[in-house]
Amino acid sequence: MTKNHTVGIPTFSSGNPVLDFFYILFNGISEIPLISSPVTGIFILVGVLIASRKAGMMMALSGLIGAAVGMLLGANYSNVAFGLFGFNSILTGMAFWSGPFVKVNRATLLISIFGAAITAVTWMAFSHFMGDIFSPDLRGGIANSVAIPGFTSAFCFTTWAMMYASKRYGHDIWPELPQSSRAETIAGSENPVQINEENFKWTAKEFIKATLKGVSQITFVENWKTGVFWIIGLTLAFELAPFIAGIQNRPWYTNAYTSQWNPYSSLYLAGLMAFIGSAIGTSLSILMKLPIQESRIGLHGFNQVLVMIALTSFLPLTWQSFLMAVLATVVCSVVVMPALQRFFGQWGLPAVTGPFVFTAWVWLIAIYGFSNIPAGIGWSRP
């Protein structure tokens, strides 16, 4: 490492409008899995477009809407270029327009656009709240403070509120549940009886496909090929921060995955962590005998992907922090996700990424008292 390299979180404010637009769009997408890399953002968008052009277009549109609202209201421009006003808005927009939860029509299109806009405000609220509530000295700077990331909480709470509110609207938004979905359940369980219509058996191939779908389901896309693009993009997580002489002379190979603790690390493991997280979730869903169809389409993998990435990127990667991330992923699969699915299911709402958010919050807060777990830059412990 040469002396003129500035260590720390990069700025993507280049002063060039075209280049800044590039960063705003693709960093906003790449921040969905919690890192800022336009390379990752490009791979994710291409993967989503392969599965659905409609989903891909809503992904780009929602991210730009969130960024535009942030700039219009006077948000820190560096945060906008970093992608922080894009990822929650993207998830909200895609949940209402291209997601599997509601019908696709003009009403949900307008709701998704509106939701993407207000999520930018919600994100600022959660970012401020979670960033300050744990700080013992708000004026002490990052070296003397403790903060917890908001993650995708803005998306979760905005989407839950909007979906619940939309049940009062007079528009045709919510699909009717088939009568057969409540017909026959396992004795002593709320799960439906496992009907093996095609004599389905888990094989290594089927397991890998389900695991890759678990990665793609982060943006409500059920496509294993999309999951492959996610894995490749997360592995090639180069920051590509602009070269700003005298301020930020960062080489192109700086690592977005390890930027919280060592941007020059050669551990480009975000793709591997994503696969491990989804594989853990899929495996446990099979062991717990959750509905086979849910496991096959990746519904028990995407929260686990985010937990693994969050706890191995916001914190320096050691064998202790890796084991802690695995344990958190197991808890998310076995306890948090089924509990939140049941809780929100009472009102006909999906748990979305709530299991990830609550799991990651608890684990990052707990790190304050665990001396064998190294903290990130200002995260969990000064």
C-alpha positions, 0 to 999 in steps of 0.5 A, spaced: 500 500 500 502 506 498 502 512 502 498 516 497 492 511 498 486 514 502 484 508 507 476 509 509 470 509 506 470 512 499 466 518 496 463 517 489 462 524 488 466 525 482 464 532 479 462 529 473 454 529 472 455 523 467 460 519 471 456 521 478 449 518 474 453 512 473 455 511 480 448 513 483 444 508 479 449 502 480 451 503 487 444 504 489 443 497 486 449 494 489 447 497 496 441 492 496 446 486 498 450 492 502 456 494 498 457 499 494 460 497 487 458 499 480 460 492 478 456 488 482 450 493 481 451 492 473 451 484 474 445 484 479 441 489 474 443 484 468 441 478 472 434 481 473 433 483 466 434 476 464 429 474 468 424 479 467 425 486 463 419 489 467 423 487 474 429 490 471 426 497 469 422 498 476 429 496 479 433 502 475 427 507 476 426 506 483 433 507 485 433 513 481 427 516 484 429 514 491 436 518 489 432 524 486 428 525 492 434 525 496 437 530 492 431 534 492 430 534 499 438 536 500 441 530 502 448 529 503 450 528 495 456 523 497 451 519 500 446 519 494 452 517 490 454 512 494 448 509 493 444 509 500 438 513 497 437 507 492 437 500 495 431 501 500 427 505 494 428 499 489 426 494 494 419 497 495 418 499 488 419 492 486 415 489 492 409 492 489 410 492 481 414 486 480 414 482 486 409 476 487 405 479 493 400 484 489 397 484 482 400 488 477 396 493 474 396 501 474 394 502 481 400 498 483 405 501 478 403 508 482 403 505 489 410 502 487 413 509 484 410 513 490 413 508 495 420 508 492 419 516 493 417 516 500 422 510 502 428 515 501 425 519 507 424 513 511 431 511 510 433 517 512 429 517 518 432 510 520 439 511 518 439 517 523 435 514 529 439 507 528 446 511 527 445 516 533 441 512 538 447 508 540 452 513 540 455 515 547 457 522 544 454 525 538 459 530 537 465 525 538 466 523 531 466 516 528 472 514 532 468 515 539 461 513 537 457 507 536 452 506 530 448 500 528 446 500 520 439 501 518 440 496 513 433 495 509 429 497 515 426 503 511 423 498 506 420 493 511 416 498 515 414 502 509 412 496 505 408 493 511 405 500 512 403 501 505 401 494 504 396 494 510 393 500 508 392 498 501 387 493 503 382 499 504 383 501 497 377 500 492 382 498 487 384 491 485 390 490 488 390 483 492 389 477 489 384 472 492 387 466 496 385 459 493 381 455 497 385 449 497 391 453 501 387 452 507 384 445 506 389 440 509 394 441 514 399 437 517 397 435 524 399 440 530 402 444 524 400 450 520 404 447 514 400 444 508 400 437 507 406 435 503 403 433 496 409 430 492 405 431 485 411 429 481 415 425 485 420 430 487 426 428 490 432 433 493 438 432 489 445 436 488 442 439 482 435 441 485 439 444 491 444 448 488 438 451 484 434 452 490 440 456 493 441 460 487 434 462 487 435 464 494 440 469 492 435 472 487 429 472 491 432 478 495 429 482 489 423 477 489 426 474 482 425 466 482 431 465 477 437 461 478 440 464 472 439 471 476 442 468 482 449 466 478 449 473 476 448 475 483 454 471 485 459 473 480 457 480 481 458 480 489 465 476 487 467 482 483 466 487 488 471 492 485 469 499 488 471 503 482 471 509 486 473 515 482 481 518 482 481 524 485 488 527 486 490 529 493 483 527 496 482 519 494 488 516 490 484 509 490 486 503 485 481 500 481 481 494 485 479 496 492 474 491 495 467 494 496 466 487 500 471 489 505 471 496 505 469 497 512 475 494 515 480 493 509 479 496 502 485 493 500 484 486 502 484 480 497 478 477 500 473 478 495 468 473 498 461 476 498 459 471 493 461 465 497 458 468 503 451 469 499 451 462 497 453 459 504 447 463 507 442 461 502 445 454 502 444 454 510 437 457 509 435 452 504 438 446 508 434 448 514 428 449 511 428 442 508 430 439 515 424 443 518 420 440 513 417 447 511 413 447 504 417 444 499 415 449 494 417 455 498 424 451 499 425 450 491 423 457 489 428 460 494 424 463 499 428 460 505 435 463 502 434 471 501 434 473 508 440 468 510 444 471 504 443 478 507 445 476 514 451 472 512 454 478 508 452 483 513 456 480 519 462 478 515 462 485 511 461 490 516 465 486 521 472 484 520 472 477 518 475 472 523 474 465 524 470 467 530 466 473 526 465 467 521 462 462 526 458 468 529 455 469 522 453 462 521 450 462 528 446 468 526 444 465 519 441 459 523 437 463 528 434 467 522 432 460 519 430 456 525 426 462 529 426 469 526 423 468 519 418 463 521 416 467 527 415 473 523 412 469 517 407 467 522 406 474 525 405 478 519 401 472 516 395 474 521 394 480 516 396 477 510 403 481 509 409 478 507 415 478 512 420 481 506 427 482 509 424 483 516 428 477 519 434 479 516 434 486 519 432 484 526 437 478 526 443 483 524 441 488 529 441 484 535 447 481 533 451 487 531 448 490 538 451 484 542 458 485 539 459 491 544 460 486 549 464 480 545 471 482 546 473 476 541 469 479 535 473 485 532 468 491 530 468 495 524 469 502 523 464 505 528 459 499 528 457 496 534 463 498 538 468 505 538 
